[in-house]
Amino acid sequence: MDEKVNKRLSDADLEKLERVGFDPAAKERTGSFMIVNDEVAESSSKFEGVEVLGLPAALKKYDWAKDYLWSLVEPEKDKFTKLVWQREQEKGVVGQWLRVKKGTISKEPFQSCFFIKIERFLQAIHNIIIVEDDVEFHIISGCAIASYLNAGMHIGITEIFIGKNSTLSYTMIHDWAPQVEVRPRTGVKVEAGSKFISNYISLRQTKMTESYPTAWLIGEGASAKFSTLILSPEGSTYDLGSRIYLAAPNTSGESISRNISKGGVAISRGHIIANAPNTRGHIECNGLFLSEGGMIDAIPELTANVPDTDLSHEAALGRIDEEKLEYLMARGLSRDEATQLIIKGFLDVGILGLPPKLEEEVKRNLEIMEQAAL
């Protein structure tokens, strides 16, 4: 990380960044991109096949870059997308341009971070991610607010384009504050033979986090999987989901959620639409209550516009099984220890489908967040 940037970040800031998977030293990273408030603080790549720029720089460098903006997310979608669009017209665009060139295979993840250091700051971000053909790539995106702040808003527009026979895993780890609103808006286009894996993890209090990304599987054999691991403390609302269009033959989609309410609201939405034959889709929601109050709501939707498809959903909501607690306590664990062990099993990162090395790293970050949250 640039020395000037590093001086602007306190030890508490750096600790917060590491909690969401951003390594300031960029060890075992393909590259890094970071925005603090609305300024690019870091932009670097270790691989010739990975191009990262601030979005304004990319629009200046490539005439054709503007064709990607607002092509998967409508500016008029809602008042939050409209707000970002208006700010771009008035003040210019703020965000990341990440292009992974054809044939690039990276075993180490690329890291992005969007960090707020001003109380009640509105961070309006627009990201373009282009993954060309025959690519294997992994992104860890950490979003957070400084530990000494309480309120703010983050609106992130992200448009992702995946070429043929490629795999992109995109893991988001968020750590906000009690009066922060988070409104990501994401569109993904996946071409033939490619796979998109999206993971969202947040275990901290937030006033409102609302996200409903849409993936269009336009090429034969494409697939998409959305997974969420959420703990909603008292006073928090998480309203999360995903929509997947099975728009080509032999495509498949999954939406998997694990929601824990610790007095907060956790809403899990999923919608899979089959528009082509020989397609499969599955929605799964599991919810766990740790305290009285709060709410968990599972809202699955399945739409079949062709007969030759296989769509399914399942949900299970309830308290921790007392028999499981008693079983663990009979083997010497306290009730709190037994409860935490069950929670760790419930929030198993194995459902995310990550490469082993990246799974271990995400697991470490999740354990740190669990200790701070429980």
N, C-alpha and C positions, 0 to 999 in steps of 0.2 A: 504494500500500500504506500502511496505517495506520502513523504514525510510531513508535508503541510497538512494533509488530510488527517494523518495519524495524530498530529498535535491538537486538532480540533475535536478529537474524540477522547473522552475521559476513560479511565479504567472501567468505570461502570458501563459506559457505552460499549466498550470492547467486549466486556463480559456478556452484555445483552446480545451483541452480534454473534458471538460464538454459540449462544444458546439457540439461535435460529439457523445454525449451520454455516455461518459465514466466517471463514478463517482469514483474519487480516494479513497473515503471512502467506496466504495462498499456497500452502503446502498441499501436494497431491491434488491440485486443481488444474483444469485445462485453461482456465482464464477467470477473470473477475470483472464484474460491473457493479457499481454502487452509486446510488443517488441519495444525498443527504438533503432533506427538505425538497428543493427543486433544482439542485445543482449536481452535475456529474462529479463525483469525488474519486472514482476509480474506473478505468476502462483499459483492460489489458488481455492479451491472448498469448498463449505459449505455442499455439499450433497455427501453421500457415492456413490450414483448412477451416479455421474458426475466426470469423471477422466480427468484432464487436465495436460498436460506435454509439455515441449519443445519437438519438434519432434525428435531431437537426443536422448533424454532420452527414448522416447517411442520405438525407433528402437533398443536401447540397452536392454530394458526391455522385449520386445516381439519379438521373431524370426519372427512371422507371420506379423508383422507390415509392413515390407518392401513390402509385396504383394499388399498393397494399393497404394503405390507410383507410379505415372505415369500410373495408370490403367484407368483413365477417361480423362486425358489430355495427349496428345501425346507430347513427348519432341521435335519432329520435326514439330510440328504444325506451328510454325512461328519462326522468329529470336528471339523473346522475350522469348518464352518457351525454345528454345535451349540455350539461354544465362543463364537462371536459371539452367537448367540441367548441363551445363558445370561448373558453379560455384559450384554446389553441388559435382561434381566429384573432383574438385580442392580444395575447402575450407570446404566442409561439408554442410549439409542441415541446413537451418534456418527456423523455423516456429512452428506451433501449432499442437498438437495432442489433440483432444477433443473427448472423448468417453462417450456417454450417454447410460447407461446400461438399459437392458430390464425392462419395467414397471415403469420407472422414470417419474413422473408427476411433473412439476415445473411451478408454476404460476409467479415466478419472473424470469427475463431474466438473461442469462449469458452475460458478457461483454468482448469483445476483443478490443484491440487497437494496431495499428501499426503506430508508430510516428517517424518522421525524425527530427533530431536536428543538422545535418551537411549540409552545403551548397553543392549542386550538388552531394549529396549522392545517390548511387544506392541501393535501398532496395529491395532485392530479397527474397521473402517469399514463403514457401510451407506449406500449411495447410491441414491436414487430419481431417475430421469430420465424426464420425461414430455414427449414431442414431440407436439403436437396436429396437426390436419389442415393440409395446404397449407403446410408449413414447409420451409425449407432452412437447415440449421444444422450447424456444425462445432465440435468440441470437441478441444482438446489437453489431455491429462491426463498430468501429470508426477509420477512417484513416485520418491523418493530418500531416502537416509540421509546424514547429515552426513559430510563427508570424513574426519573424525577418529574416526569410529566404525567398528566392525568387525562387530557382531552385532545381530540383532533379528529381528522377525517382523512381516509385514504381511499381514493377511487382509482382503480387500476384497469385500464383497457388493454387487453392482451389479444393479439391476433396471431395465430400459429398456422403455418403452412408446411405440411409434411409431404415430400415427394414420394417416389415409388421405392418399395422394398427397403424402407428405413424404420428405425425404432427410436422414439423419443420418450424418455421418462422425465417427468416434470414434477418435482417434489417441493411443495410449499410448506414452510414452517413459519407460523405467525406468533408473535408475542406482543400484545397490545396493552391497553390500560382500561380502567372501568368506564371512562366516558369517551372512548374512541369508537367511531363508526367506520366500518370497512365495507366497501362496495365494489368488489372485483366484477368485471364484465369481460367474458372470454369467449372467443370463437375459434374453432379448430377445423381445418380441412385436411382430410387424410386420403391419400391416393392409394393406388393398388398395391397390395402386398405389404403395407406398412402398419405399424403398431404405435398407438399413443397410450401412454400410461400416466395418469394424473393422480397425485397424492396430495391431500391437504391435511395438515396437522395443526391443531390449536388447543391448548389446555388452559388458557388464561382468560381472565375476565375481560369482557368487551361489551360495550353498550349494545351494539348491533353488528353482526357480520352476516352479510347477505351475498350469496354467490350462486349462480345458476348457469354454468358454462354449457355451450352447445357444440357438439362435434358432428360434422357431416362426413360420413364414410362414403366417399364418392368413387372409390376404385375397388375392383373385385378383390376379395380376400383381406380387406382392411379391417382393423379392430381398434376398439377403444375401451379403456377401463378407467373408471373414476372411483377413487377410494378416499374416505374421510375418517379421521380419528379425532374425536371432539370431546372435551370436557367443558361443560357449561356451568360455571359457578353462579351463585345467587346474584341476580341483577343483570345477567347476561342473556342475550338472545343470539343464537346461531340458526340462521335459516339458509340451509345449504342444499344443493341438489345438482343434477346434471340432466341434459337432454341429448340423446344420441339418435341420429337419423341413419338407419341402415339403408343406404341409397343405392347400393350395388350388390350383385349376387355374392354369396359366400362371405358376407361381412358379419361381424359379431360385436356385441357391446355388453359391458357390465357396469353396474353402479352398486358399490359396496360401502356401507357406512357402519361405524361403531360410535354410538353416542352415549355419553355419560352425563346425567344431570346431577349437579351438586346444588340444587335449588334454582337452577337457571332453566331456560327454554332451549330445547334442541329440536329443530324441525329438519326432517330428512325427506327431500323430494327426489323423484327420479322419473324420467319419461323416456321410453324407448319406442321409436316409430319404425316399423318395418315397411319399407316401400319396394323391396326387391326380394326375389325368391332365394331359398336355401340360406336363410339368415337365422341368427340366434341372438337372444338377449335375455339378461337376467338382472333383477334388482333385489338387493338384500339389505335389510336394516335390522340391526340389533341395538337395543337401548337398555341402559342400566341406571337405576335410581340409587343414589348414595344418601339421600336425605329426603325429608318431607318437603312438600312444595315442589315447584318447578314443573316442567312438562316435557314430554318427548312425543313427537308426532311423526308418524311415518306415512308418506303420501306417494305411493307408487302408481304409475300410469303406464299402461301398455296399449299400443295402437298397432293393429295389423291391417295393412291395406292390401296384402296379398295372402292367399291361403297357405302357401308353402313357407312357413316360418315357425320358429319355436321360441316363444316368449314366456317368461315365468317371473314370479316374485315371491318373496317370503319376508316375514317380519316377526320379531320376538322382543317384547318390552317387559320389564319388570325389575324387581329388587334382586340383590345378591341372594343366591340360594343359601338358606340357613344350614342345610345339610352339608354343603361344601365348606362353610365357615366352621361348623362343628368338627368336621373331619380334619381340617388343618389345625384347629385348636387342640384337638386330641393328640396331635403329634408335636405339641410344645410351642406352637405359635400363639402370640397374643391375638385378640380380636382385630386390633389395628393391623398387625403384621399379616394376618390371614386375609383381611380385606384388601390390603395393598397388593398382595400376591395375586389375588383374583383379578384385580384391576389391570395388573401388568399382563396377565394372560388375555384379558379382554381387548386391550390395546396392542395386540400383537402385530408388529410391523411386518410379519411374514405375509399378511394379506396384501401388501403393497406390490409384490412382484418385482422387487429391486434386485440388482446384481448383489452377490454376497458381500463384497467389500463395502458397497454403498449402504446396504442394509445394516451392517454393523455400525456405521457412522450415524445413521438416522436413529438407530436404537439408543446410542449413547446420548444423543440430543433429547430424545423422548424421555429418557430416565432423568435427565437434568430438569426438564420441564415438569415432570411428575413430582419431583421432590419440592419444587417451588410452588406447585399448585395444590398439593394434597396436605 
